[in-house]
Amino acid sequence: MPETLLEIQKLVFAYGHGGRVLNEVDLTVNAGDFIALAGRNGSGKTTLTRLAMSLLKPSGGTIYFQGKDTAVMTTADMARSVGYVFQNPDRQIFRDTVAQEVAYGPEQLRFSPAVVNDSVAWALSMTGLTELAGRFPRLLSRGQKQRIAIASAIAMRPQMLILDEPTSGQDPWEAQNMMELLTSLNQQGITIILVTHDMELIGQYASRAIVLDRGHKVFDGTPATLFNGEIDIAAWGLIPPTAVAISRQLPGMNAQQVTELVRQVMPMIQKGGEDYS
Ligand SMILES: Nc1ncnc2c1ncn2[C@@H]1O[C@H](COP(=O)(O)OP(=O)(O)OP(=O)(O)O)[C@@H](O)[C@H]1O
């Protein structure tokens, strides 16, 4: 059995005296999961991740991290185990060089200087930033800044990484690099929760999809099940990945990703070619 990292029970949340933004949400996150958290604008995704990080406190229900009630944990306690990457990387970057920026978290956690150096070197290398270690972060591209935010988070050696729309505003090449980075971090044992509106990314990279709709958890399962055509995902404001939409038009096809669609379609095309030759 995989270790349970996060256990959310009957979570309710309202901002101030407003209405409920999250309603009786139950959720278990296991070590090793690669979760995509989806749902229409305002469905409660960011709020849920902020609660999971103890940046907000529940109005009702309980959140346990490794069996411990997070109500008694500070944001600093959570930061030892969970890295959080904000949607806008500029909110997280304030030091003069990339290396100093990435060292900030491990220093705050009072790692020894040798461990800080090792952690920074590892985080820069994982994120492809080693060459940029001495550069001024604010002058780098959005994709590079997003990588700095991830490097800063993983330098604290978290068990789990929560990322809020890390590919927003990036070109497809940067977004793909980012997803490959997250895949490789996940393969190294870091549990990933990725907030995203991008169904293509969910189909291609996530092992589990969770959908929120108007503060309720309405789906928790594999991307294959989410996109199998039997669930009315349009009711939650979602559309299937292109590969799924195309493959539904072709008899016998069940691709979730473009590469898989091409693999499934190629024999048909080759056979068609032979018929014409
Ligand atoms: N600081 C706040 N004060 C009051 N209401 C808020 C606050 N932040 C978010 N909300 C409201 O809470 C609801 C959930 O917002 P949240 O940002 O969690 O949704 P989301 O699914 O992340 O949306 P998006 O995809 O647009 O980022 C929305 O109705 C939003 O307007």
The ligand as a Gaussian input file, in Angstrom:
#p B3LYP/6-31G(d) Opt

LIG

0 1
 N       -9.390000      36.080000      -1.483000
 C      -10.656000      35.795000      -1.830000
 N      -11.691000      36.436000      -1.231000
 C      -12.957000      36.158000      -1.571000
 N      -13.323000      35.255000      -2.502000
 C      -12.327000      34.605000      -3.140000
 C      -10.949000      34.837000      -2.833000
 N      -10.178000      34.035000      -3.631000
 C      -11.054000      33.333000      -4.382000
 N      -12.325000      33.675000      -4.100000
 C      -13.529000      33.089000      -4.688000
 O      -13.560000      31.713000      -4.363000
 C      -14.030000      30.933000      -5.469000
 C      -12.990000      29.876000      -5.807000
 O      -11.836000      30.549000      -6.293000
 P      -10.506000      29.755000      -6.660000
 O       -9.487000      30.782000      -7.026000
 O      -10.181000      28.779000      -5.593000
 O      -10.994000      28.949000      -7.955000
 P      -10.120000      28.281000      -9.109000
 O      -10.821000      27.008000      -9.449000
 O       -8.705000      28.197000      -8.704000
 O      -10.309000      29.332000     -10.283000
 P       -9.345000      29.699000     -11.533000
 O       -9.342000      28.511000     -12.437000
 O      -10.026000      30.881000     -12.150000
 O       -7.979000      30.033000     -10.971000
 C      -14.305000      31.913000      -6.583000
 O      -15.679000      32.233000      -6.562000
 C      -13.490000      33.133000      -6.216000
 O      -14.084000      34.316000      -6.702000

